Amino acid sequence: MEKENNSADAINNTQINEQPVTYGDDVNFMADYIDLIELTDASNQSKVALSAALQGRVMTSSAFGTKGRSYGWINRELFASRKIQEHINVFGGEERFWLGPEGGQYSIFFKKGAEFTLDDWYAPKLIDLEPFEVKSVSAEKAVFVKEASLKNYSGFEFKMGIEREIAILSSENIQKELGLASLSSAVKTVAYQTTNSMINRGDADWKKETGLLSMWMLGMFNHSPHTTVLVPYIQGDDAELGEVVNDNYFGKVPADRLVVKEGVIYFKGDGQYRSKIGLSPMRAKSLAGSYDSENGILTIVKYNKPEGVTDYVNSMWEMQDKPFEGDVINAYNDGAPEPGEKPLGPFYELETSSPALDLKAGEKGTHVQLTCHLEGDEASLNPIIEALFGVTVEAIKRAFN
């Protein structure tokens, strides 16, 4: 990273709401700071930009070539500053490989004996700044690998091998993966699937008694005043399945920003209020998404949720009575952490996690996630939204009324 700082106008991410940043704009900008790998489908319209320097991260994607909208949120200000931050370097990107748990006695973000406060919270360098090695690259697929070790809050050291495969999908495969009967030619699409694997390289088995890890995929996307996060959930008795949604991460989410209706949770992704929600494995399905009604963008995240598995790491910032009763799906909306303070982005996030990985020595765990962007008019997107989420475009637009 050797280029001089750009002007504030050139790096201001808020321009996204006024004039969409194109994929070509973002790729050209990032190419001055990091090497990028680009995947493209046979049509040369679906494109995905990856960074080995940032852990095989998907930085952004497009459904319409270099002139198409850039779907990933990119922190241009941080790139241009060339400064390394102490706690975390929020470069952005629409799918990054992370590890949990974040908080609790088995945390990998807090050192042993530290207080669970922001001052003592540090993103491990492994998932913040360290590069992954490029194992192989083709036009439609890239594979990244990493050998590493991490010590948790309780002092247990994990020795691991990580492999991350990223493949771009054709429109036919998108239709198949989403289980859609048809996909209108009027809808522009881009999708990629990541297969994330972790191997226990140590001599000791990973056990609950000393803490477990999870693979955690987080996607930062460009917010808008008209973006609504959609999370379908398993309906049933609270006494049997627990609460529908956990909204206690940053304090209770106001009722005008989080609405639970029959079968679907609506959560604002407008980048105007810092808040987060989560669903337990008892409530979560294998799907989440968002819809920007103004710009006609449907984003879908689908993952492999193992049936009958309920042990997920708990990332709450506290000593935990139930460290393996965490959430499997999360959504985050950025905003000022305190009145008058600057937000991280703003942006919004869709996240999924693997189960807690109780891997024996030499054993491997895998977490697969599909991210898909479909861009089109209401008439074209409505049947897809109905098929996947069981609601209409009009219901989404009226959700907070």
C-alpha positions as CSV (number, residue, x, y, z in Angstrom):
1,M,0.0,0.0,0.0
2,E,2.0,3.0,-1.3
3,K,-0.4,5.4,-2.9
4,E,-0.9,8.8,-1.4
5,N,-4.2,9.6,0.4
6,N,-7.1,10.5,-1.8
7,S,-9.3,13.5,-1.1
8,A,-12.3,13.2,1.3
9,D,-14.6,13.5,-1.7
10,A,-13.0,10.5,-3.5
11,I,-13.2,8.2,-0.5
12,N,-16.6,9.2,0.9
13,N,-18.7,6.0,1.1
14,T,-21.9,8.0,1.6
15,Q,-21.9,8.7,-2.2
16,I,-23.5,5.3,-2.6
17,N,-26.9,6.6,-1.6
18,E,-26.7,9.4,-4.1
19,Q,-25.0,7.8,-7.1
20,P,-24.3,4.0,-7.1
21,V,-20.6,3.1,-7.1
22,T,-19.9,0.6,-9.9
23,Y,-18.0,-2.6,-9.5
24,G,-15.3,-1.2,-11.8
25,D,-15.0,1.9,-9.6
26,D,-14.4,-0.2,-6.5
27,V,-12.1,-2.7,-8.2
28,N,-10.0,0.1,-9.7
29,F,-9.8,1.8,-6.3
30,M,-8.8,-1.3,-4.3
31,A,-6.2,-2.4,-7.0
32,D,-4.0,0.5,-5.8
33,Y,-3.8,-1.0,-2.3
34,I,-4.2,-4.8,-2.6
35,D,-3.9,-7.5,-5.2
36,L,-7.3,-8.8,-6.4
37,I,-8.4,-12.0,-7.9
38,E,-11.4,-11.8,-10.2
39,L,-13.8,-14.6,-10.9
40,T,-16.3,-14.4,-13.8
41,D,-18.9,-16.6,-15.3
42,A,-19.2,-17.6,-18.9
43,S,-21.3,-14.6,-19.8
44,N,-18.6,-12.2,-18.4
45,Q,-21.4,-10.3,-16.7
46,S,-21.3,-11.9,-13.2
47,K,-18.0,-10.9,-11.5
48,V,-16.6,-11.4,-8.0
49,A,-13.4,-9.7,-6.6
50,L,-11.4,-11.6,-4.0
51,S,-8.4,-10.7,-1.8
52,A,-5.8,-13.2,-0.5
53,A,-4.3,-10.4,1.6
54,L,-7.5,-10.2,3.5
55,Q,-8.0,-13.9,4.3
56,G,-9.5,-14.9,0.9
57,R,-12.2,-12.2,1.4
58,V,-15.0,-11.6,-1.1
59,M,-14.6,-7.8,-1.5
60,T,-17.4,-7.1,-3.9
61,S,-19.4,-8.5,-6.8
62,S,-21.4,-7.4,-9.8
63,A,-24.3,-8.8,-11.8
64,F,-23.6,-6.5,-14.8
65,G,-19.9,-6.5,-15.5
66,T,-17.7,-3.6,-14.6
67,K,-20.5,-1.1,-15.1
68,G,-22.8,-3.0,-12.7
69,R,-23.6,-1.9,-9.1
70,S,-20.9,-2.8,-6.5
71,Y,-22.7,-4.9,-3.9
72,G,-20.0,-5.1,-1.2
73,W,-19.3,-2.2,1.1
74,I,-15.7,-1.0,0.8
75,N,-14.1,1.2,3.5
76,R,-12.3,3.5,1.1
77,E,-11.3,5.9,3.9
78,L,-9.3,3.2,5.8
79,F,-7.6,1.9,2.6
80,A,-6.6,5.5,1.7
81,S,-5.3,6.3,5.1
82,R,-2.8,3.4,5.0
83,K,-3.0,3.3,8.8
84,I,-3.2,0.1,10.8
85,Q,-5.8,0.2,13.5
86,E,-5.2,-1.2,16.9
87,H,-8.4,-3.2,17.6
88,I,-9.8,-4.0,14.2
89,N,-9.2,-3.0,10.6
90,V,-12.6,-2.7,9.0
91,F,-11.7,-2.8,5.3
92,G,-15.2,-4.1,4.4
93,G,-16.0,-6.8,1.9
94,E,-19.2,-8.8,1.4
95,E,-18.0,-12.1,2.8
96,R,-15.2,-12.4,5.2
97,F,-13.9,-15.5,7.1
98,W,-14.1,-15.1,10.8
99,L,-14.0,-17.3,13.9
100,G,-16.1,-17.3,17.0
101,P,-16.7,-17.0,19.9
102,E,-16.3,-13.3,20.3
103,G,-17.1,-13.1,24.0
104,G,-17.2,-15.3,27.1
105,Q,-14.8,-17.6,28.8
106,Y,-13.8,-19.2,25.5
107,S,-13.4,-16.0,23.6
108,I,-10.6,-15.5,21.0
109,F,-11.1,-11.7,21.0
110,F,-10.3,-11.1,24.7
111,K,-7.1,-12.2,26.5
112,K,-7.3,-14.2,29.7
113,G,-8.3,-11.9,32.6
114,A,-9.4,-9.0,30.4
115,E,-12.6,-7.1,31.0
116,F,-15.4,-7.6,28.4
117,T,-15.2,-4.0,27.2
118,L,-14.3,-2.4,23.9
119,D,-11.0,-1.2,25.3
120,D,-9.9,-4.9,25.8
121,W,-11.5,-6.3,22.6
122,Y,-9.1,-7.2,19.7
123,A,-9.8,-9.0,16.5
124,P,-7.2,-11.8,16.2
125,K,-4.6,-10.9,13.5
126,L,-5.4,-14.2,11.8
127,I,-8.8,-12.9,10.7
128,D,-8.0,-9.2,10.5
129,L,-4.6,-8.6,8.8
130,E,-2.9,-11.9,8.0
131,P,-2.9,-13.1,4.4
132,F,-4.1,-16.5,3.2
133,E,-2.0,-18.4,0.7
134,V,-3.4,-18.9,-2.8
135,K,-3.6,-22.7,-3.5
136,S,-5.2,-22.5,-6.9
137,V,-7.1,-20.1,-9.2
138,S,-9.2,-20.6,-12.3
139,A,-11.7,-18.3,-14.1
140,E,-14.6,-19.6,-11.9
141,K,-12.9,-20.8,-8.7
142,A,-10.1,-19.8,-6.2
143,V,-8.8,-21.8,-3.2
144,F,-7.0,-20.2,-0.2
145,V,-5.2,-22.0,2.6
146,K,-3.7,-21.0,6.0
147,E,-2.0,-22.8,8.9
148,A,-2.4,-21.0,12.2
149,S,-2.8,-21.2,16.0
150,L,-5.0,-19.3,18.4
151,K,-5.3,-19.2,22.2
152,N,-8.6,-18.6,23.8
153,Y,-9.6,-16.7,27.0
154,S,-9.3,-19.8,29.1
155,G,-5.8,-20.6,27.8
156,F,-6.4,-23.4,25.4
157,E,-4.4,-23.3,22.2
158,F,-6.0,-24.3,18.9
159,K,-3.7,-25.5,16.1
160,M,-5.6,-25.4,12.8
161,G,-5.5,-25.7,9.1
162,I,-8.0,-23.6,7.1
163,E,-9.1,-24.0,3.5
164,R,-11.5,-21.6,1.8
165,E,-12.8,-22.3,-1.7
166,I,-14.8,-19.7,-3.5
167,A,-16.7,-20.5,-6.7
168,I,-18.9,-18.3,-8.9
169,L,-22.2,-19.8,-10.1
170,S,-23.9,-19.8,-13.4
171,S,-27.6,-18.6,-13.6
172,E,-28.6,-22.2,-14.0
173,N,-26.8,-23.2,-10.9
174,I,-28.3,-20.2,-9.0
175,Q,-31.8,-21.4,-9.9
176,K,-30.9,-24.9,-8.8
177,E,-29.3,-23.9,-5.5
178,L,-32.3,-21.7,-4.6
179,G,-34.8,-24.3,-5.7
180,L,-36.6,-21.9,-8.0
181,A,-38.8,-23.2,-10.8
182,S,-37.6,-20.4,-13.1
183,L,-35.5,-17.3,-13.2
184,S,-36.6,-14.4,-15.4
185,S,-34.1,-13.2,-18.0
186,A,-35.0,-9.7,-16.9
187,V,-33.2,-10.3,-13.5
188,K,-29.5,-9.7,-13.4
189,T,-27.7,-12.2,-11.1
190,V,-24.4,-12.9,-9.5
191,A,-23.8,-15.6,-6.9
192,Y,-20.8,-17.3,-5.3
193,Q,-20.5,-20.3,-2.9
194,T,-17.8,-20.6,-0.3
195,T,-16.8,-23.9,1.1
196,N,-14.9,-23.2,4.3
197,S,-13.0,-26.0,6.1
198,M,-11.0,-26.2,9.3
199,I,-8.8,-29.1,10.5
200,N,-7.6,-29.8,14.0
201,R,-3.9,-29.9,13.5
202,G,-3.1,-30.4,17.2
203,D,-2.5,-33.5,19.2
204,A,-5.4,-32.8,21.5
205,D,-9.1,-33.2,20.7
206,W,-11.2,-30.0,20.8
207,K,-13.7,-30.3,23.7
208,K,-16.4,-28.2,25.3
209,E,-14.4,-28.2,28.6
210,T,-11.6,-26.2,27.1
211,G,-13.7,-24.2,24.6
212,L,-14.6,-24.7,20.9
213,L,-14.4,-22.6,17.8
214,S,-16.9,-21.8,15.0
215,M,-16.4,-20.6,11.5
216,W,-18.3,-17.4,11.0
217,M,-19.1,-15.7,7.7
218,L,-19.9,-12.0,7.8
219,G,-21.0,-10.0,4.8
220,M,-20.9,-6.1,4.7
221,F,-23.3,-4.7,2.2
222,N,-24.2,-1.2,1.1
223,H,-27.1,0.2,3.1
224,S,-30.0,2.3,1.8
225,P,-33.0,4.0,3.4
226,H,-35.2,1.3,1.7
227,T,-33.3,-1.8,2.7
228,T,-35.1,-4.4,4.8
229,V,-33.4,-7.5,6.2
230,L,-35.7,-10.6,5.9
231,V,-35.1,-13.6,8.2
232,P,-37.6,-16.5,8.0
233,Y,-37.9,-18.5,11.2
234,I,-39.3,-21.8,12.5
235,Q,-42.6,-21.1,14.2
236,G,-43.7,-22.7,17.4
237,D,-44.1,-22.4,21.2
238,D,-41.5,-20.2,23.0
239,A,-41.4,-22.7,25.8
240,E,-40.2,-25.4,23.4
241,L,-38.2,-23.4,20.9
242,G,-37.1,-20.4,22.9
243,E,-37.5,-16.7,21.9
244,V,-37.9,-16.0,18.2
245,V,-35.1,-13.4,18.0
246,N,-32.3,-12.3,20.2
247,D,-32.0,-8.5,20.1
248,N,-29.9,-7.8,23.2
249,Y,-26.5,-7.4,21.6
250,F,-26.4,-3.6,21.7
251,G,-29.6,-3.1,23.7
252,K,-33.2,-3.7,22.8
253,V,-34.0,-2.9,19.2
254,P,-36.8,-0.4,18.9
255,A,-40.2,-1.6,17.6
256,D,-39.9,0.7,14.5
257,R,-36.7,-1.1,13.5
258,L,-37.5,-4.8,14.3
259,V,-40.9,-6.4,13.5
260,V,-41.7,-10.1,14.0
261,K,-44.6,-11.3,11.9
262,E,-45.9,-14.8,11.1
263,G,-42.9,-16.7,9.8
264,V,-40.7,-13.7,9.0
265,I,-38.6,-11.2,10.9
266,Y,-38.1,-7.7,9.4
267,F,-35.1,-5.7,10.4
268,K,-34.0,-2.3,9.0
269,G,-30.7,-2.2,7.1
270,D,-30.6,1.5,6.7
271,G,-27.2,2.2,8.3
272,Q,-28.8,4.7,10.7
273,Y,-29.0,2.9,14.0
274,R,-26.4,0.5,15.5
275,S,-28.3,-2.7,16.3
276,K,-27.9,-6.5,15.9
277,I,-30.2,-9.5,16.0
278,G,-29.6,-13.3,16.1
279,L,-31.6,-16.5,15.7
280,S,-30.8,-19.7,17.6
281,P,-30.6,-23.1,15.8
282,M,-34.0,-23.9,17.2
283,R,-35.5,-20.9,15.3
284,A,-33.2,-20.4,12.3
285,K,-33.8,-21.8,8.9
286,S,-31.0,-22.1,6.3
287,L,-31.8,-18.8,4.7
288,A,-31.7,-15.0,5.3
289,G,-31.7,-12.0,3.0
290,S,-32.5,-8.4,2.3
291,Y,-34.5,-6.4,-0.2
292,D,-33.8,-2.8,-1.3
293,S,-37.2,-1.7,-2.6
294,E,-35.9,1.5,-4.2
295,N,-33.0,0.0,-6.2
296,G,-34.6,-3.4,-6.8
297,I,-31.9,-5.5,-5.2
298,L,-32.6,-8.9,-3.5
299,T,-29.7,-10.4,-1.6
300,I,-29.9,-14.0,-0.4
301,V,-27.6,-15.9,2.0
302,K,-28.1,-19.6,2.2
303,Y,-25.9,-22.0,4.3
304,N,-25.6,-25.6,5.3
305,K,-27.5,-25.9,8.6
306,P,-26.9,-29.4,10.0
307,E,-30.2,-31.0,11.1
308,G,-30.5,-31.7,14.8
309,V,-27.3,-29.8,15.8
310,T,-27.9,-27.3,18.6
311,D,-24.4,-26.5,19.9
312,Y,-23.3,-23.1,18.7
313,V,-20.8,-20.8,20.3
314,N,-22.1,-17.9,22.4
315,S,-20.5,-14.5,21.5
316,M,-22.1,-12.4,24.2
317,W,-19.6,-10.2,26.0
318,E,-19.9,-11.8,29.5
319,M,-18.9,-14.8,31.5
320,Q,-21.5,-17.3,30.2
321,D,-23.6,-19.9,32.0
322,K,-24.5,-21.4,28.5
323,P,-21.4,-21.0,26.3
324,F,-22.8,-23.3,23.6
325,E,-26.3,-21.8,23.2
326,G,-25.3,-19.1,20.7
327,D,-26.9,-17.9,17.5
328,V,-26.5,-19.4,14.0
329,I,-27.8,-16.4,12.0
330,N,-27.1,-12.8,12.7
331,A,-27.9,-9.4,11.1
332,Y,-26.3,-6.2,12.0
333,N,-27.2,-2.6,11.1
334,D,-24.5,0.0,11.5
335,G,-24.8,3.4,13.0
336,A,-23.2,5.8,15.4
337,P,-22.1,3.9,18.6
338,E,-22.9,7.1,20.6
339,P,-24.6,10.3,19.7
340,G,-22.2,12.5,17.7
341,E,-19.7,9.7,17.1
342,K,-18.7,8.3,13.7
343,P,-20.2,5.0,12.6
344,L,-17.9,2.2,11.3
345,G,-19.4,2.5,7.9
346,P,-22.3,2.8,7.7
347,F,-23.4,-0.6,6.2
348,Y,-25.4,-3.6,7.1
349,E,-24.4,-7.2,7.6
350,L,-25.8,-10.7,7.1
351,E,-23.9,-13.4,9.0
352,T,-24.0,-17.2,9.5
353,S,-22.0,-19.5,11.7
354,S,-21.0,-23.2,11.7
355,P,-21.8,-25.3,14.8
356,A,-19.3,-25.4,17.6
357,L,-16.4,-27.5,16.2
358,D,-15.7,-30.4,18.6
359,L,-13.1,-31.8,16.3
360,K,-10.9,-34.7,17.2
361,A,-7.2,-34.5,16.3
362,G,-6.9,-34.6,12.5
363,E,-10.7,-34.2,12.0
364,K,-12.2,-31.6,9.6
365,G,-15.4,-29.4,9.9
366,T,-17.0,-27.6,7.0
367,H,-19.3,-24.6,6.6
368,V,-20.8,-23.8,3.2
369,Q,-22.4,-20.4,2.4
370,L,-24.1,-19.2,-0.8
371,T,-24.5,-15.4,-1.4
372,C,-26.7,-14.3,-4.3
373,H,-27.6,-10.8,-5.6
374,L,-30.6,-10.5,-7.9
375,E,-31.4,-7.1,-9.4
376,G,-34.6,-6.3,-11.3
377,D,-38.1,-4.8,-11.1
378,E,-40.8,-5.6,-8.6
379,A,-42.7,-7.8,-11.0
380,S,-39.6,-10.0,-11.7
381,L,-38.4,-10.2,-8.1
382,N,-41.8,-10.7,-6.3
383,P,-42.2,-14.4,-7.3
384,I,-38.7,-15.1,-6.1
385,I,-39.3,-13.4,-2.7
386,E,-42.6,-15.2,-2.4
387,A,-41.0,-18.6,-3.1
388,L,-38.1,-18.2,-0.7
389,F,-39.5,-16.0,2.1
390,G,-43.3,-16.5,1.8
391,V,-44.0,-12.8,1.7
392,T,-44.6,-10.2,-1.1
393,V,-42.8,-7.1,-2.1
394,E,-45.7,-5.1,-0.8
395,A,-45.6,-6.8,2.6
396,I,-41.9,-5.9,2.9
397,K,-42.6,-2.2,2.0
398,R,-45.4,-2.1,4.6
399,A,-43.6,-4.0,7.3
400,F,-42.7,-0.9,9.5
401,N,-46.0,1.0,8.8
